[in-house]
Each structure stands twice: as C-alpha cells, then as structure tokens.
Amino acid sequence: MQKLKNKSTLFCLAALLLLGACKKGYLDINTNVNKPTDVIPGLVLTNALNSTAKSTTGSSSFYQFASAWIGYWNFSGAVAAFAEERSYQFTTNYSGVVNIWNSLYHNLEDYDYVEKKGVATKNPFYVAVAKTMKAYDFQNLVDVYGNIPYSQALKSTAVIRPGYDKAQDIYEDLAKQLDTAASLFKANAGKVSSADAAFDIMYKGDAGKWGKFANTLKLRLLLRQSEIPGRGNYILGEIAKINANGLGFIGAGETGAVNPGYNNSAGKQNPFWATFGYTPLGKTAPTDNHRYFIASEYAINFYQNNNDPRLGKLYTTINDGKGTTYSGSPFGPTANSGDNPEFRSAIGTGLLKSADMAQPLLTDVEALFLQAEAAQRNYISGDTRALYESAIRQSFTYLGADNVATYLKADVANWDIAADKLKLIMTQKWAGMNGLNDMESWADYRRLNIPADIPISNNPAASTRQIPVRLLYPQSEYNYNPDNVLGQGTISQFTSRIFWDIN
C-alpha cells in the first residue's frame, strides 16, 4: 500500500475553529513529514470528521457509479464522460477505485492518531470516537474491495507493504472494536468535558448518542452477513452484546451528521452541496456535477407511479425546476442532446437543502430500516411495523415531504397487505436512501437483489450485462505493494464477490 503521509503541524488554527479565511482549504492540516509535531488530538478529530463527510456521503465517489447502478441518477448530455459507469468497464486507474481507497486510508490515519493520543492522555472519549469512525471507514473499504490491509495497515514506515486480511475477519474485529467503543461511551456518558465536546462536530460530546451510533454501525455489519448460511448464531450472539450495553440504536431525530460551521463561502460549503449543488453565487451558477447528474427514468417512474410525495423533493422538474414536468433518462446509452439538463430533472431541494446544511454520515432513516429488518429476522425485539413506518416518516421529514400518512396506506408501502415483509422493508429502504448514501443501496442490492428490476445498462460497451459486485484494487497497490495485492488473485468486478454477497 502506498505510504500515506504522517500528520504534523496544524495549518491555520483560526480556520479550524472559526472557519476564517486561509490560503488552503479550511480544516486542512500540514502534512510535512520532515517536521513532525505533536498536534492536539481534538483538532485532528474535528478535521477527521469533516474529512469523512467529504470522503464518503458528501463526495462524488459515493455517488458517481452507485447512483447509476442502483437506479437513482443518470448522466446528462452536458458531458461526454462516465463511459466506465455506463459500460461497467473500468480499470485499476478508474477514479472511483483510486479516490475511495486513498481518501479513506488517509482518513483512517487521522483517527488512528486520535486513538493513540486518547490512550496516551487517558481520554476515553477520543479513543471511543476514533474506534467507531475507524470501523466506519474500514467497513466501507471492505464493502468496496473485499480483502484489504487491516492489521498491518496504518503502521507508517514500520510496515510499508502491509498484508491483506480476510474481509470476514476484518468484519469480526470491527464488531469487537465497536463493542469496546460502546462500553467506553456508556462509561463516559455525561462526563465529556466542554473542551473536548467543542471538537466533536457530530454529537457535540454526547457520549450516549455516540454509543447509539456505534451500536447501529455494528447492526449494519451484522445484517450484511444475514444471508450467509450458518451465520445466525454468530449474529444473535453479537446482538446480545449490543443489548448488554443498554445504549440502544439511533432513533428518530438522532442522525449522525457533521457540521463544522458550513456556510455559503468558497471552500466552506457543505460537501454534498459543493459537489452537486451550486457555487456561492447561487442558483444561477450550478456546479458542473449539478448539470452532469440527472434523474434516472427508473426512479422517476417509481415515485410517479406510486404517487410518492418525495418525488418533488428528490428531483426538480425539468430545467432545474423551471419546467412543470419530471423526466429522467434511461441507463446505458451515451447521453445525447435530449438528455441535456434543460430537458431532464436534476437533484432536488430535499437533498440540496442549503450550503450550511449538516452532512449526514448515518441517518435515522437508515438506522430505523436496519432495525426493522433486524426485527423482521427476529434478531432484535421490537415492533417491526412501527420501526418500518418510522423509517419512512423520517425519510419524509428529512426531505421535507408531506402526506406521509396517506403514503403509508398506499399499496406500495402498506404493511398490512404486503405478502413479503422483508421485500417491502428493503424496497422502501431503497426509496428512502436515495441521495443519502447510495453506496448502502448498492450493498443492499448485492446482498438481497432488491429491487429486482433495477435496470441493467444497455450501453454497447457493456459486454457483461451485470451490475458490478465490487471495485478493483487501485493501481498504486500493484505498483507499491505488488506481492500482497497479487496474492489476492485475479480480480473481476463481476465475479469477485465480497464475502457477504452470496445471492
């Protein structure tokens, strides 16, 4: 694995705390490895949480391929690009492959620093947050690449060519790390100092909510493995450990979202807004991605055909809201002038709320759907229907949509008439996760094949007409860590499945 740079002196403290002007991007930390310095762990934590938002749910990498493959967005005629996404044919140099790997391992170095400094200074809150967020990043890496450097990763010059751990072994260790984090959060609930809380740009030092975040993340890990034969007892045993800590899961209104003080200034906007919304000049100056990503025909049809009030929040009418109708494009063909933004729907105002919106990492929408699935599988106790309907309500709440009570009575969402409850839960989870975390929807599809009618690309270059089951390892691994990556064998985006993907 290419050696990532060590953290050193803080660059522009005022920019970190006050979001003042700075020559580099705010929250940046100097990475001059020739001048290592002891950095306050709280400052690194703030930067790390913001970087997670910029690298995951607020980044183009978490949407550029997953949004199309899972039926949410497509590509407009305003750009002659995205050939890899349309054809499923990409290389080890594909931007999605490279960016996710590099950004998450870089982010992991920050959290590793915070954890070590937390141990050294006997600050259990920093230790717990770092363990939790390392699990968040490592899980994303496993879900995209499978086996990855884990036990020998983050060793700096001590191990410059780390070995690869088995994905399932990593998952099992992440569960243990999250148990430890939850125990630390429980022991320190109400005890986090105001100084440390000020560096926490997600839950502001609320250890109880952090404990729920850790438990919910562990539940996500466990449900990933639900289709593996013989895994039930392991899952139930791990659920028992969650129950034992007594912190519960993320509930309605407890979304894990970061906000260091985003505002409508250059370099300081919410990352999702800055990526897919508008420049500081406003609606007359959309970003390139706002013009490049348009609505999928499949999604438009789903929401329209089911009279879903979320349609107008997830998408604009054509011409970025200037028209009166909704229109999406089919997935596959190279976009033409008919797919220009003025003829298609764009990303809507329920997702693009404002430049200062908080950036969710794990929403109450996802958390409640996870709990509904777990209850349906008899992994946890609870009213499955109530959890399911609460998840839909929170989806409407997040987007600012009305008439959720009417929607819950419609055939597409009605609990009473659904013959297959798990299919109902997962279909509505797909509908509710649109634009919140498209990588999670891609993972759910690989695990369960729901929705079953997700469109397959008909691009002429798509010689294998199958949604990829993973990404390739980045070329940097073949250049700098060749023995270990080659030991993983020949990797195919169509056949080299992640360990939990057995359907």
Steps between C-alpha positions, in 0.01 A plus 500: 500500500636839407633670809264772621640816650535548875310780668695790638448867574157653497444729205301809585343448842259789454362335188439183694318659788341803341494405132692814417680560172811293429711447191433124506164334560370554852550212744816399310796375699859540381644167383871585495653171612837670556363708788289268714330673789268398779151614396210543739284190440177700514613708202581186305162352595316803364693479177451123479121518540476772238725295271275197545207708381701621201624149419179301539141624491601850391734389222445431133665159552206370704256585219672511162460129430267376774226754420479376141544131572228505763249698293498845665689733267632503145736712293398801298583594144699794634810284532662234284628292790402223741575228247629272778181536701273439200692197374607348834845483342769669704864453589719521808545869419127579500439806717246326723746219567783738582318773691309282745810299589728801544257726683384239751847375586611862542201561725581186699845640581334798666276281714790273587691805625201610709465152650868478594501849649181417686669198656813700580305783665249264665209654311248218442263717297760554228587131505135401458425747221813399313422129528146563376605706202779260408233230486290727279786549253627143503151363441463721194836377370405134550163549332668646192822294473460185714830391655710805589799599714370519857710355782822626339352822364566843656848395612681776308860405422486198731302308237516661161357197317217380723342161453135451417253371759194295414190714475296288742781510758504878471124516550527288813773718645307817417209360701736459797635852458147638497415306817799659672401843371143458623623397846721809516214723388272351765758549773554862398145614432462846648870520585646643179661836569369808324845549346493154341135536402589814303718293267218250433319638196250214491345436843673779695631271768177306555649160579156339518421591141846389392428166666183466295699585186753225583224246568319589178818470300554155652142405410578598140804270508295212635214536253749496214566139602136396533489297180808291582395144596580410858566859604183543706642395836797733459269791421274427796801477729627838382154654534500378861814705562326809362203437726733460796643849469148641517563802279265397220508614141462830316138610525290763327675835507841356595673499162878505516587810296802728508510875470814701585322821402426459130395819326453635150860604446759352269659194661259503795177363354349171607688240289192346339374847408843603371519182291148476360341838568604856429798727536484788752348711221174311541245323281619681189839329536453123534805282548609279214368192677161661545478516122665162442279289728133478408207286608473136409194402299462196726482708819271765350260225393510335843414816691248626244318169456459470875391860556796543730512855644879473524531529122507881505761503777733243348487656154421834342270539206685524170747783443596513868149579614406744228274250326179336613567131435741237626721305266783252542726321258550127444825346618758396248505693176755775461316818591387720212348843471164360608656438839618858541408647841228721356308185398559288809440520873792589727582419863225648713471743787429231760856380454654836415361695794761772545872566497506491881311173546658231719643203314346169614729200539244256639140618490207413720332385177760230446519416870126439529493289183789295641303446818187409305693238303663365815163473673347330197782243514442457875848626583369777725177552690271782405195584293614438144216695347559799728870505414426469129242778500722722713778459244268621224382790714857608560570481127209739440620721784855521368384589150225737618224300329138498611216244522696211644186357664330470163811344348518234770152385398592470132559156355873559454555567871204339677623262769172314535468384141866417430551125459879526519588729790875489445457597136272786608756625753788486255306656213402792718855521631616536139243777450606675823878481458506680165768768520578430866752221450480329162782264593273345762231439240760335275601276792139407575442415134806277489388328820131450423436592133227744603355677306520214252422715196790748528585580136813348351705718267435453131812691404667338197826472694331314787606157382412354840147608580521475876529761773854472640537328835812695602771737385854403404804571715670830407807495278708642784470167678640316199781756482600522867358188669513249215559172683211549738247625248595236242446244772130586481486339156340630184230751594183541295234761565241241399606182679728590794223543755529646848471222758145592601372508141380148434177555304 
